[in-house]
Amino acid sequence: MEQQHTALVGNKEVLKMLGMQSVSGLNKLRVRDKTFPAPIKSSDARGARCRFDPVEVEQWIEGKKAARNQQASADE
């Protein structure tokens, strides 16, 4: 099976994926929800940019949808 290469994305792209407005909101989400995908740093430098794997972010979103749908079913 051929391995696919995923380009990492920055905060701006993740904000669009989540429909969020601010990086501070994203940072709060990361603190509150430990299941959110951890960022990947481009280097060990303190100021290194954080990047995210968009596939992991999409999987996280799908997991949240599934949990919501399970909860809705349980509430009926």
Protein Blocks (a to p, Z undefined) as FASTA:
>chain_A
ZZdddddddfklmmmmnopabfklmmmmmmmmmmbccdddfbfbfklccdddfklmmmmm
mmmmmmmmmmmmmmZZ
